[in-house]
Amino acid sequence: MGNSYQKEQLITDHCIDALGYGIILGFWGIGGLAGAFILPKLRQGFSIDQLVAGSSLLMGVMMVALAYLRNVPLICGVMMLVGISSLSVMVSLNVAAQTAVPTWVRARALAVQLLVFQGCMALGSLLWGSVAQRTNISVALAGAAVGLVVFVVVTSRYRLRCAEKLDLASSLHWDQPTRAFEPCPNDGPVLITLEYYIDPAKADEFTKVMKVLRNIRLRDGAIQWGLYHDLSQPGRFIETALVESWAEHKRQFARVTNADKAIEEQARAFHIGDEPPKVSQMIYANYTDGKGLRQPC
């Protein structure tokens, strides 16, 4: 009888433990649901950087509490706060990832952000699981809390809303140069050149601006970029950009943002003359039929 009672008691305790664990996770979910209603109001009074930092610090404090609390009702209350803070961080990071890039690349940026976030979650779980296995859960939670606080302080100099002052709407200001024929979409590569005439005394300033423009060209689809100085004419510079195909080059016209336009205007301000820099579009010569004619699409 005694052994039977002990077995039944162990089973009962196990079920209570499992049920209690489920209830605790349930309060985490309740906290996340509550956070969905609280977060819009918080965003009215705090910046996204302040929300992430504050929520992370709150998460650190709650992890310390979870490390040493043994009262189930108190733990449930703590888990609600954990749910609110975790939702605030995840939503804020998603918003930051979507607003920091132009529309045309937003889906890819969000995919990379989710990949990094989920990957860090997996690596963190492995790390703190190993710590808990070698020490105990309280030490692992306390260590994670300390690490979280340290990283909040270390990363405080990096802003999530670094692009808040940039106008990332499409400018659509590029004009299509006159063409004798329309290439096929897959024709390429395409070489685009811009011819600048500047004051040689301002060459250093001009090249500094062009280095910024280089990043824009490569981001918008160029696979190679270069700036060449004419040895016979000190004031003549040629900017070159190589794009994989004609279709990809046509997509670039919709990718240029108002912020990119401002950088282009800085570069063109160095150009001397009433006419803007001459733009040329050249397609890779693909004459393979022996008659001097291009292959059909």
C-alpha positions as CSV (number, residue, x, y, z in Angstrom):
1,M,0.0,0.0,0.0
2,G,2.8,2.4,0.9
3,N,4.6,1.9,-2.4
4,S,1.4,2.3,-4.4
5,Y,0.6,5.6,-2.5
6,Q,4.0,6.9,-3.2
7,K,3.8,6.2,-6.9
8,E,0.4,7.9,-7.1
9,Q,1.8,10.9,-5.2
10,L,4.7,11.1,-7.7
11,I,2.4,11.0,-10.6
12,T,0.1,13.6,-9.1
13,D,3.1,15.9,-8.3
14,H,4.4,15.4,-11.9
15,C,1.0,16.4,-13.3
16,I,0.8,19.5,-11.1
17,D,4.3,20.5,-12.2
18,A,3.4,20.2,-15.8
19,L,0.1,22.0,-15.3
20,G,1.9,24.7,-13.3
21,Y,4.5,25.1,-16.1
22,G,1.7,25.4,-18.6
23,I,0.0,28.1,-16.5
24,I,3.2,30.0,-16.2
25,L,3.7,30.0,-20.0
26,G,0.0,31.0,-20.3
27,F,0.7,34.2,-18.3
28,W,3.6,34.9,-20.7
29,G,1.1,34.8,-23.5
30,I,-1.4,36.9,-21.6
31,G,1.4,39.5,-21.1
32,G,2.1,39.4,-24.8
33,L,-1.6,40.0,-25.5
34,A,-1.7,42.9,-23.0
35,G,1.4,44.3,-24.6
36,A,-0.4,44.6,-28.0
37,F,-2.8,47.1,-26.4
38,I,-0.1,48.9,-24.3
39,L,2.6,49.2,-27.0
40,P,0.8,51.8,-29.2
41,K,0.4,54.1,-26.2
42,L,4.1,53.6,-25.2
43,R,5.2,54.4,-28.7
44,Q,3.5,57.8,-28.4
45,G,5.7,58.8,-25.5
46,F,8.9,57.0,-26.2
47,S,11.2,56.5,-29.2
48,I,11.8,53.0,-30.6
49,D,15.3,53.0,-29.1
50,Q,14.0,53.9,-25.6
51,L,11.3,51.2,-25.9
52,V,13.9,48.5,-26.8
53,A,16.3,49.6,-24.1
54,G,13.6,49.9,-21.4
55,S,12.0,46.6,-22.3
56,S,15.4,44.8,-22.4
57,L,16.2,46.2,-18.9
58,L,12.8,45.2,-17.6
59,M,13.4,41.7,-19.1
60,G,16.7,41.5,-17.2
61,V,15.2,42.5,-13.9
62,M,12.4,39.9,-14.4
63,M,14.9,37.2,-15.2
64,V,16.7,37.9,-11.9
65,A,13.3,37.6,-10.2
66,L,12.6,34.3,-11.9
67,A,16.0,33.0,-10.9
68,Y,15.1,33.2,-7.2
69,L,11.3,33.4,-6.8
70,R,9.6,30.2,-5.7
71,N,6.0,31.6,-5.3
72,V,3.9,30.6,-8.2
73,P,1.5,33.6,-8.2
74,L,4.4,36.0,-8.1
75,I,6.1,34.0,-10.9
76,C,2.9,34.3,-13.0
77,G,2.9,38.1,-12.5
78,V,6.6,38.3,-13.5
79,M,5.8,36.3,-16.6
80,M,3.2,38.8,-17.6
81,L,5.8,41.5,-17.5
82,V,8.2,39.3,-19.5
83,G,5.5,38.8,-22.1
84,I,4.9,42.6,-22.4
85,S,8.7,43.3,-22.7
86,S,9.4,40.5,-25.1
87,L,6.6,41.6,-27.4
88,S,7.8,45.2,-27.3
89,V,11.3,44.2,-28.3
90,M,10.2,41.9,-31.2
91,V,7.7,44.4,-32.6
92,S,10.2,47.3,-32.3
93,L,12.9,45.3,-34.1
94,N,10.5,44.4,-36.9
95,V,9.4,48.0,-37.3
96,A,13.0,49.2,-37.3
97,A,14.0,46.6,-40.0
98,Q,11.1,47.7,-42.2
99,T,11.5,51.4,-41.9
100,A,15.3,51.5,-42.4
101,V,15.3,50.4,-46.0
102,P,13.5,51.4,-49.2
103,T,10.2,49.7,-50.2
104,W,11.8,47.6,-53.0
105,V,14.1,45.7,-50.6
106,R,11.9,45.7,-47.5
107,A,10.9,42.0,-47.7
108,R,14.6,40.9,-48.0
109,A,15.6,43.1,-45.1
110,L,12.8,41.7,-42.9
111,A,13.8,38.1,-43.9
112,V,17.4,38.8,-42.8
113,Q,16.3,40.4,-39.6
114,L,14.1,37.4,-38.7
115,L,17.0,35.0,-39.7
116,V,19.4,36.8,-37.4
117,F,16.8,37.1,-34.6
118,Q,15.8,33.4,-34.7
119,G,19.5,32.3,-35.1
120,C,20.5,34.3,-32.0
121,M,17.6,32.8,-30.1
122,A,18.8,29.3,-31.0
123,L,22.4,30.1,-30.1
124,G,21.4,31.8,-26.8
125,S,19.2,28.8,-25.9
126,L,22.2,26.5,-26.5
127,L,24.5,28.7,-24.5
128,W,22.3,29.2,-21.4
129,G,21.1,25.6,-21.5
130,S,24.8,24.5,-21.2
131,V,25.3,26.9,-18.4
132,A,22.2,25.6,-16.6
133,Q,23.4,22.0,-17.1
134,R,26.8,22.7,-15.6
135,T,25.5,25.0,-12.7
136,N,21.8,25.4,-12.1
137,I,18.8,27.3,-13.6
138,S,19.1,30.2,-11.2
139,V,22.7,30.9,-12.1
140,A,21.9,30.6,-15.9
141,L,19.0,33.1,-15.5
142,A,21.0,35.5,-13.4
143,G,23.9,35.3,-15.9
144,A,21.6,36.0,-18.8
145,A,20.1,39.0,-17.0
146,V,23.6,40.5,-16.4
147,G,24.6,39.9,-20.0
148,L,21.4,41.5,-21.2
149,V,22.0,44.6,-19.1
150,V,25.6,44.8,-20.3
151,F,24.7,44.6,-24.0
152,V,22.0,47.3,-23.6
153,V,24.7,49.6,-22.3
154,V,27.2,48.6,-25.0
155,T,24.8,49.0,-27.9
156,S,23.2,52.2,-26.7
157,R,25.4,54.2,-29.2
158,Y,23.7,52.3,-32.1
159,R,20.3,53.7,-33.0
160,L,17.6,51.6,-34.5
161,R,16.0,54.6,-36.1
162,C,19.2,55.6,-37.9
163,A,17.2,56.2,-41.1
164,E,14.4,58.3,-39.6
165,K,15.7,61.5,-41.2
166,L,16.1,59.9,-44.6
167,D,13.4,60.1,-47.3
168,L,13.3,56.6,-48.7
169,A,10.4,57.1,-51.1
170,S,11.2,56.5,-54.8
171,S,12.3,59.7,-56.4
172,L,11.8,58.6,-60.1
173,H,14.0,61.4,-61.2
174,W,16.2,59.5,-63.7
175,D,15.6,60.3,-67.3
176,Q,15.8,57.6,-70.0
177,P,18.6,58.5,-72.5
178,T,17.7,58.3,-76.2
179,R,18.3,54.8,-77.6
180,A,18.5,53.6,-81.1
181,F,17.1,50.2,-80.2
182,E,15.5,48.4,-77.1
183,P,17.7,45.6,-75.8
184,C,16.1,42.3,-74.6
185,P,15.5,42.0,-70.9
186,N,18.2,39.3,-70.5
187,D,20.8,41.2,-72.6
188,G,23.9,42.3,-70.6
189,P,25.9,43.2,-68.9
190,V,25.0,46.9,-69.2
191,L,27.7,49.6,-68.8
192,I,26.5,53.0,-67.6
193,T,28.8,55.9,-67.7
194,L,28.5,59.5,-66.5
195,E,30.9,62.2,-67.6
196,Y,31.8,65.0,-65.2
197,Y,33.8,68.1,-65.7
198,I,34.9,69.7,-62.4
199,D,37.3,72.2,-61.0
200,P,40.6,70.2,-60.5
201,A,41.1,72.1,-57.3
202,K,38.0,70.4,-55.9
203,A,38.9,66.9,-57.0
204,D,39.4,65.6,-53.4
205,E,36.0,66.9,-52.3
206,F,34.4,65.4,-55.4
207,T,35.9,62.0,-54.8
208,K,34.7,61.9,-51.2
209,V,31.1,62.5,-52.3
210,M,31.5,59.9,-55.1
211,K,32.6,57.3,-52.5
212,V,29.2,57.8,-50.8
213,L,27.5,57.5,-54.2
214,R,29.4,54.3,-54.9
215,N,27.6,52.5,-52.0
216,I,24.3,53.7,-53.4
217,R,25.1,52.4,-56.9
218,L,26.1,49.0,-55.6
219,R,23.1,48.8,-53.3
220,D,20.7,49.5,-56.2
221,G,22.0,46.7,-58.4
222,A,25.4,47.5,-59.9
223,I,27.9,44.6,-59.7
224,Q,30.9,46.9,-60.4
225,W,31.5,50.6,-59.9
226,G,34.5,52.8,-60.8
227,L,35.5,56.4,-61.0
228,Y,38.2,57.3,-63.6
229,H,40.3,60.5,-63.9
230,D,41.3,61.6,-67.4
231,L,45.1,62.0,-67.6
232,S,44.9,64.4,-70.5
233,Q,42.1,66.6,-69.0
234,P,42.6,67.0,-65.2
235,G,39.0,68.2,-64.8
236,R,37.3,65.2,-66.5
237,F,36.1,62.3,-64.5
238,I,34.1,59.2,-65.8
239,E,31.8,57.3,-63.4
240,T,31.1,53.7,-64.5
241,A,28.6,51.2,-63.2
242,L,28.2,47.7,-64.5
243,V,24.8,46.0,-64.2
244,E,24.1,42.4,-64.8
245,S,21.3,42.7,-67.4
246,W,19.1,45.3,-69.1
247,A,16.1,44.2,-67.0
248,E,18.0,44.8,-63.8
249,H,19.1,48.2,-65.0
250,K,15.5,49.2,-65.7
251,R,14.6,48.2,-62.2
252,Q,17.2,50.7,-60.9
253,F,15.1,53.6,-62.1
254,A,12.4,52.8,-59.5
255,R,15.0,52.0,-56.7
256,V,16.5,55.4,-56.4
257,T,15.2,57.2,-53.4
258,N,14.9,60.9,-52.5
259,A,17.8,60.4,-50.1
260,D,19.9,59.0,-53.0
261,K,18.8,62.0,-55.1
262,A,20.3,64.4,-52.5
263,I,23.7,62.6,-52.7
264,E,23.6,62.7,-56.5
265,E,22.8,66.4,-56.4
266,Q,25.9,66.9,-54.2
267,A,28.0,65.1,-56.8
268,R,26.5,67.0,-59.7
269,A,27.1,70.3,-57.9
270,F,30.8,69.9,-58.8
271,H,30.0,69.6,-62.5
272,I,30.9,72.6,-64.5
273,G,28.7,73.7,-67.4
274,D,25.0,74.4,-68.1
275,E,24.3,70.8,-69.3
276,P,24.1,68.0,-66.8
277,P,26.8,65.2,-66.9
278,K,26.5,63.1,-70.1
279,V,24.9,59.7,-69.4
280,S,25.6,56.8,-71.7
281,Q,24.1,53.3,-71.7
282,M,26.1,50.5,-73.4
283,I,25.1,46.9,-73.8
284,Y,27.5,44.0,-74.1
285,A,28.1,43.3,-77.8
286,N,26.6,39.9,-78.6
287,Y,27.1,39.5,-82.4
288,T,27.2,35.8,-83.0
289,D,25.3,35.2,-86.2
290,G,28.2,36.3,-88.5
291,K,26.1,39.1,-90.1
292,G,26.7,41.9,-87.7
293,L,23.2,41.6,-86.2
294,R,22.1,41.1,-82.6
295,Q,20.5,37.9,-81.6
296,P,16.7,38.1,-81.2
297,C,15.1,38.0,-77.8
